[in-house]
Amino acid sequence: MRLTRLAVFLLSVLAAWLLPTGLSDGKGVEQPGKFVTRLLPAGGSIIAAAEDSGIWRLDLQDEGSGWRRLASFDSYALAVDWKGRLWAGTVGEGVRVFNGSEWRAYGILEGCAGERVFDVAADNQRSNLWIGHDHGLSLYSEQAGRGAWKSFWQHDGLPPGGIYSVAARKADGCVFAAGECGDVAFSMPPYGRWQKYGRPAGIGAINSVAVLSDGSLAAAGCFGISVGNGPQAKMLHLSPKPYENHARRVVEDASGTLWLATRHLGPVGFERGGRIVQPCPDEPCYAADVAAASGDLWCATYGSGMRRFRGAAGSADSPGLAAATAGFPEKASAEKAPAQPRGSARASFLGDDWLTQGDWLGRYGAHGAVLCAMSGAASDFRVGPGDWTYRAWLGSDCKKGDKLRYWVHWLRSADIPDAIKGRVLQNPILGGRRQAEWDDHSETYAMEHDGPHIFCTLTVPQGDHVLSLFFFNKDGHERKNVFRDYVITLKETPSLAGILDSLDERNADAEKLFNSLPALASARVRDFWNPVYKRFLVRGPSCYTFCVSRNGSFNTIISGVFLDPAGNGSRQQHIASLAELRRSGVEDGRFDRAAVAECLGALQMFGMRDRLETRRTYLFRLWEAKTANGEGWTPTAAQSRELRYGKKEG
């Protein structure tokens, strides 16, 4: 008996030594969450953000107290500034700032010019905080006790689209900004014009940039990493399979080791002597981020929570969180992007919409919508007016007889988990919501196979229009579905207009033609557990083709294609009002004047022309009239469902 008890005791001690610790908050929560998106060393603590779980802090000087939750919202970007304030990028409200006791939001009405924030970086020597977001780059600077906001756009020299990563060099204040499709720009103080930095050939779209201790730049991309400045940069690869070189983050520890968070091989280190360190070669994981804190290497995995490797990394000092309440940054309305002259450009990328989610009715599709595969019979729902046609087709690098797949994942609203129901597109024909999509069937191909990809050719009527593509990684927390990361390329293809009906049979010729033409616009679809509309400005009459490239993903999917007249109201104003509406706490079943104005504004902006929406439009107008007269009106439960979801499900 004594021997058995001794053995159990020794085994427990050994397990405590070998297993990662600090992953429990003493309340039954083993760690911040399974899908950890970002890590941040902060003084004597480590901060972690996880999808559907929020932001957490572990005091490394008092690990027995466990993880403490700081916030419940999703975040993919964290930084601590010169006053110890924690900045966290959100999915649809810009940034939020924690001053030691409470949070405050800074969206487009308070200074941050974007809704979806991809990265934040603090240059604490100069009291500068950089924010990379879906519309470009914003800077908050505090000089002589006063704060000021400034925004930068494509016309300032930034890459088109969103800024996925930003890094500042301590020595001279030079800032590097990586665009969503991989181009990098840099600027020196006082940050006027941005210059193109370029990217190494073969790296693919860039996910992260970091300034190293010697002042050089490291970049992590979809197909490898580069280290060095300009033409002298060297490419590093971990595997002969291109997709296995996908690196999400790159950081340097105090010893000079370069740590990578890779999508397929877990954390990987490059030591100065050239030796490669792989802490868990037998247990590869999807590493979303890595951080060095208190001599340990911390790894944020997307699917299996946190991993900690004791003594594996040299850690430098990092600013800690404010112990007492620090003052909040000043607020100022974000600068509006100046109007760009169209000139002869036939198409351009307009940016993202992360706020609308599945509630597209009244906001998209004024000239028609294609709800991919939603009919449930190997075809789409094509709704709304508009004199335009389309054809979706599979790329030619496919198996003989393979076709574009029409996939219905959730047939009825009742099938959809409540937590993500609002992310699924509304079904205007049957009511409620239905999750469906085109699928290139590439889950049946090896991941190193480049294709088949999804193509869609469509005609655009006379005038300027907004083409919006909807993506939702609805099963992105399951198995290999986490591996979805696409590049969209848009080209003008007038010669395909006459053969739309035969594109399935002539896809080899069509793809060859597509590849021979110049790209008019590009965009990236990444981290879309929260859904996104990727929006392009196109000029008609003409015929366009977009390709959703697999880009080393498990497979390629898209759920909706929408066409709207350009200039039919201000999308930016609409998104701003929606952001304010959500921030004010208006939720399902609760209505007030702001909600009425927002909903009616959407109706007036985009029109509700489908006959199935007549009753719903009437309800909106009744709602507005009664509220305007000061009568107040609370819809019945049935009316509430009809307002939000359209015709009642049968």
N, C-alpha and C positions, 0 to 999 in steps of 0.2 A: 504493500500500500504506500509506504513511504517512498519507495523507488518510483512508483507510478506518479505520485504527486511531484516529486523532484523533476521527473522527465517532462511533465506538463509545464512546470515552472520554467525550466530551461528552454523549452520550445517556445513558450510565450515571449521570453526575453529575446530569443533569437529572431522571432517574427517581428517583434517591435523594432529591432535593429535593422532588419533587411527591408521591411515594407515601408513605403512612403508614409510619413506622418504629417500632421498638420492639415489633414484632409477631412476633419470632422469638427462640427461646431458644438458637439455635445448635446445636440437636440434631435438626433436621428437623421440629420442631413449629412451624408458622408462627404460631400464636396459641393462646390457652388452649383454644379449642374453637369450634365453629360456633354453638352455642346458648348464648350468654352471657346469664345471668339477672340479674346484679347487678354494679355497679362501686362502688369505694370509694377516694377519694383518701386516702392515709395518709402524711403528711409528704412526703418526697421520692419516694414510690412510688405506684403504682396497683395495686389488688387487684381481681381479676376472678373471678367464680364462673360455671361453665358446667355445663350438664347433661351427665351421663355423662363428665365430664372432671375435675371437681374445682375447687379454689381455687388461684389462681396470683397471683404477685407479680412486678411489674417495677420495678426500681430505676431511676428516671428520672435519677439522677446517674451511673449506670453501665449504660446501655442495652445496651452490648455484651455484658454477661453474660447478657442475654436473660431470658425468663420462667422463674421458678422455681416448681415445684409445691409448695404447702403442704399440700394434703389431696386425697383422692380422692373424697370424698362430695359429693353434690349439695347446693347451698345457694341460697336465694333472698333471703337477708338478711345484711348485713354491717355491723359497726360496730367502731370502736376506742375503748376506754374510757380513763379518766384515768390508767391505769398502762401504757398501750400494749398491752393485751391485745386480741386480735382475737376478736370474738364472731361466730359463724356459725350461722344458723338451719338446721336440718335438716328432712328430710321426715318422719321418724318417731321421732326421739330427742331432741326439744327443741332445745337449743342446745349447741354445742361451743365451747370457749374455748381459744385458742392463747396460751400464755404466753411465746412467744419461742423455745421449743425443742420443746414437745410439746402435744398436744391432750387435753382432758378433757371428757367429756359431762355435761350437766346436764339430765336428764329429769324425769319426774314424781316420781322417787324422790330427786332431788337439789335440787329447788327450782322448776324451770320446770314450770308446771302444764299445759302443752300438749305434744303430740307433733309436730305440723306447725307450724313457725314461719314466719310470713309477713313479719315485719319486726322489726328491732331498731334502737333509737335511743339514743344516749348523751347524757346531760345531764352533761357532765364538770365543770361548775361546782358541781354538787351531788352528784357521785359517785353518780349514778343511772343505771341501765341498764334500759331499758324493752323488753319483749318482747311483740309481738303474735302470738298463736297461735290454734289452732283452738278453744280453749275460752274464750278471753278475753284477759286481759292479766296479765303478771307483771312485778314490779319487783325488781331486785337493787340494794341500796343499801349503800354502805360509809361509815359514819360513825365517827369516832374509832378507825379501824383495825379495826372489826368489821363483818362483812357480815351482811345480813339479807334474807330473801325475803318478798314479800307478793304475793298474787294478788287480782285483781278479776274480778267476774263480772257477768252480766246483772242480778242482784238488786241490785248496787251502782250500777246506772244505765247500765252499758255497753250498746251495741247488742247484739241477739241474735246468736248464732253466733260465728264467728271474727273477730279483729281483723286487718284486712289492712294497715293502716298506722298508724304512731304518730309523733308529732313533739312536741318540747318547746321552749317559748319561753325563751330565755336570761334575759330581763329579770326575769321573775317566777316561772319554773318551771311555768307553766301547760302542761298536757299535753293534746294532742288525739289521739283514737283513732277511726279510721274502721272501721266494721263491714263485713262482707263484702257486705251488700246496700246499703250506701251511707250509712247514718245515721252521724253523727259525735257524739261526746260529749267533754266536757272536764272537767278537775278541777284544782284549785289545791292547793298544799302545805297541809296534810300529806296530801293525797290520801285523803279519806274518801269522800264521795258524789260520783258523776259526774252531770253535768247534760247534757241534750240540747242539742246545738249546731244541729242541723238540717242541711239541705243545699239548695243552690239548685235550683229547679225546672228540669228539663230536662237535668241533668248525668248522670243515670243512676247506676248503681252506681259508687262511688268506688274508685279503685285506689291513690291516693297522696295524702298531705297533707304540706305543708311550711310551716314558719313563716318568713316573710320578714324581711328586715332591719328593716322598720318595725313588726314585731310582728303584721302581718296574716297571714291564713291563705290559702294557695293549695291548691286541691284539683283533682286530675286524675281525670276520670271516663270512662265509656264513650262519652259523647256530647258532651264538651267539658270546659272547665276553668273554675273560678271563682277570682276573686281579691278579697279583702276580707273584712270581718268581718260576720257576720250578714246582716240584710236589705240592707246596703249592698254586698254582694258582687256583682261584675259577672261575667257569663258571657262567655267568649271562645270563638269558633268558628273553625276553620281551613278548613272546607269546607261547602258546602250539603248534602253527603251525610252524614247523621248518623253512619254507621259510621266514616267517615274522621276523625272528631274523637276517636276512641278514643285516650286518652293513658294510658300505663302509669306514668310517673313525672314528677314536677315538682321541679326544683331551681333555686336562685338562685345566680348566680355573683357574684364580688366587685364587678363593675360594675353590678349590679342587673338584669342580663338574666335573664329567666325562661326556663329551658330545659325543653322537654318531650320525653319519649321517646314518640313516637306509633307506633301499630301499623301505619299505612299510609303515612305521609309521612316517616318517619325522624325525625331530631332537628329540632326547630323552636324558634327563640328569639323571645321578645317583649322588645324593648328598651324602656327607660323612656320614650323618646320616642314609642313606639307602632309603630315599624318592626318588621316581621316578618322574621326571618332564617331561611333554609332552606339549610343548607350543601350538601345534595346533592339539589336539586330534580329532577334528571334520573335519579337512581338511588334512588328511594324504597325503604325497607327497613322491616322490623319492628324498631323500636327498643324494646328492653326496659328500658334504663336509660341515663342520661347522667351525666357527671361532668366537672367542671373541675379540671384539675391542671396545674401549671407553665405556665399560660397557654394550654393547649390544651384543646379540647373532645374528650372521649372518648365514644364511643357504643357501647353493647353491643347488638348485633343478635341477633335470634333466628332464626338460619339462615345468616348470612354472617359470623359472627365479630365482630371488633372493627374499629371505624373511628376514625380520629384526624384532627382538623382543627386544624392548627397555628395558634396565635395567635388562635383564634376565641372564647376565653372568658377572662374575668378570674378568677383563682383566689385564694382566701384560704388562710390557714394552716390546716392540718388536723393532728390528732395522729398521730404516727408509731408504728410498731410498736416494741415493747420490744426494745432492742438486746441485753439480757441477760435471763435468766430472771426473770420476774415471778411473784409468788405467785398461786396460783389462787384464785378466789372460794370462799367457804365453801359447804358443802353443807347442805341441809336438806330434809326431805321436803316436797313441794309440798302446799299447803293443798287440801283437798277442797272442791269446790263444795257449798255447803249445799243440802239437799233443798228443792225448791220446792213449796209447796202446790199441788195440782192445781186445787182449787176446781171451777169449772164449765168450765174450759178443755177443749175437745174435742181439741186437737192443739197440739203445740209442736215446735220444732226442738231436737234433742238434741246435735248436733255431728257431727264427722267421725270417720272411722276411716281413717287412711292406712297402717296397719301390716299389716292382714290381706292386702291385695292380692288375688290371685286364689284364695287358699286358703280359700274360704268354707265348705267341708264341715266340719261340726262346730262352726261358729261362727255361721253365719247359716242362716235357713230352717227353724227348728224347727217352724213352722206352715206351711211351704211356701215354694217359691221359683219365680219365673218367670225362666228363662234366655232372654233375648230372642233370637228368631230362631235359637236353637242347633240346632233339629231339622234345619235345612238345607232345609226344604220349605215355606218361607213360613209357618212357624209356630214356636211356642216349645216348649221343654221345661218342663213344669209338674211339679215333683217335690215329694215330701213330703206329709204329712197336712195337714189344715186345711180347715175348712168356709168357704171364701171363693172368690169369683169375681172376674174382672177382664176388662177390655177396653181395649186400646190403640187410639187413633184419631188421625187427622191433623186439625189445625186446619182451619177452613173457608176461610181465606184462601189457597186453593191453586188450581192449574189444574184445569179440568174433567176428571174421571176420575182424578185423582191419588190415590194411596193411600199409607198408611204402608209404607215399604220394609223388608223383612226381609233383612238383609245378613250374609253369612258371609264374614269376611275371611281367617281361617286355619282350615281344616277339621280338621287334625290337629295334635297336639303337634309332630310332626316338621317342620311348616311354619313354626313360630314361631321367630324368632331366639332363641338361647339366652340372650342378655343380658336379655331382657324376658319370658321364658317364665313366670316366676312371677307376672307381673302379669295374666295371662290367666285367666279364670274356669275352674275345674275342671269337667269334663264328667262328671256322675255316671251317665249312661246308658251311654256308650261308653267311659268312662275317659279319662285324659289331660286335655287342655285344648282348648278351641275358642273362637276369638274371633268373636263374632257380636253383632248389635245391631239395635235399631230405629233407623230413619233417617227424618227428616221430608222427605227428598228436596230440601231447600232449596238444595243445590248447583246445582240447575237454575234457581234464581231469582236475581234481582239481589240483591246483598248489602244494599242499602238496603230491600229488601222485608221487612216485619215479619211473619215467619211462614214456613211454616205453623205451626211448633211441634209438639211431641209432647205428647199428652194421654193419661192412663191413669186409668180409673175402676175402683175396686175396692171390694168389700164387706169389712168388718172384723167378725169375730165378737165376741161378748160379751167385755168386759174391756179392759184396757189392753195395747196392743201396740206393738212397735217396727217401723216401716216403714223399710227401708233400700234406697237406690237406688245402684247401682254404675255408675261412669263410668271409662272408660279411653280416653285419646286415643292409640290404638295406632299411628296413622300421623301423629302430631302433629309429626314432624320432616320432613314431606314437603309441598311445595307449599302450597296454601291451607288445608290441614288444620291449620296452626298457628293459624288464626283460629277458635278455639272457646272460648267463654266464655258460660256459661249462667246464667240465673236460674230457680230452681225456686219455684213457688207452690203451696201446698197449701190446698184448700178442702173443706168438707163439702158434699156434693151428694146428699142422700138421695133426691131425686126422680128421679135417674138410675139408681137401682138396678133399676128394673123394665124399663129399655130398653137394657140392656147389649148385647144381641145386635144392636141396630139403630143403634148409635152412629155407625158409619161412614156410614150413609145420613142420619142426623139430626145430623151434626156441627155444622151452622150453629146449630141451636136449642140444642144442648148447650153450644157455646162461648158463645153469648149468655147462657145461664143462668149459666155459670161466671163470666163477666166481671161479672155483676150481684151476685155474692156477696162477702162480706168474706173477706179472706185470713186464715187461721189461723196460717200459718207460711211463712217464705221462707228460701231458702238460695242460695248461689252456687257454681258449679263452674268453677274457673279453674286453669290450670297443672296439668293432670292427666295429664302424661306418666307420672308416678307415679299409679296409680289411687286412687280414693277412694270410700268409702261415705258418702253423706249420709243421716243418720238422723233420723227423726221419731217422736215419741210420739203415737199416735192411740188414741182411745177408741171401743169398739164396744158394742153393735152399731150400725153406721151404714155409710154409703157415702161415700167420699172420692174426689176427683179431684185429681191433681197435673198441673201443666203445666211442661214443660221448655222455657223460652222461648229462641228463637234468639239474641236479644240482639246482633244485628249479626254473628253468626258465619257461617262458611262453610256449615255445616249443623249439625243437631242430632242427637245420638246418645245412646243409653243401652243398657247391656248386661244389667242384672239388677235384679229387684225381689224383695225378701225380707221375710217377715213372721215375727216372733218374739214370744212372750209377754213382756211387760215384767216385770221383777223376777225373771226366771229366771236368777239368778246376777248377779254384778257385772261388767258390761262393762269398767268402769274397772280393776278388779283383773286381769281377763284381759289387757287391753291392756298393763298395767304388766308382767305376767309375760312377755308376748311381747317387749316392749322389752328387758327384761333378758336374755332368751334370745338375742336377736339381738346385743345388745351383747357378750355373753360369747363370741361367735365360733362358736356352734353353726351349722353349715351343712349342706347336703344330704349325706346319707350318714354323718353323725356323730351319735351319740346318747349322751345321758347322763341322769342322774336328773332334772335340770331340764327336759330336753326331754320326758321321760315325763310328769312332773307337769303340764306345760303342755298337752300333747296330751290327756291323760286328763281334765284339768280342763275343757277345751273340750267333750269328749264328754259329761261329766256335766252341764255347764251347758246345753247346747243339744240333747243327745240325737242319736243316729244312728238314725233310725227307718226310713229307706229300706231295703228288703230287700237292695239291692245292697251295703249297707255292713256286712252281717253278718260277713263274713270279716275286713274291715278292723277292726271293733270287737274281734273276737277277738284279732287281732294286738296291738292296743293293750293289751288286758288281760293277755295273756301277757307282753308287754314289761314292764308295771308289776310283775307278780307276781315275775318273775325278778329284776328290779332291786331290789325291796323285800327279797328274800331274800338279797341280796348276791351272787347268782350272776353277775350281769352277762349281757348278751345283745347280740350284734351281728347284726342281721337280714341275711339273704342279700340279694343284689342284687335278686332278684325281690320279696322281702318288703319291701325298702326302697321299691321303686317302688309297691307296693300300698299301703303306709302313706301315701305322699304323694299318690298320684294315684287311688287306688281301683282299680276293676276294670281289668285289663290290656286295652290296646287290641287290637282284632282286626285 
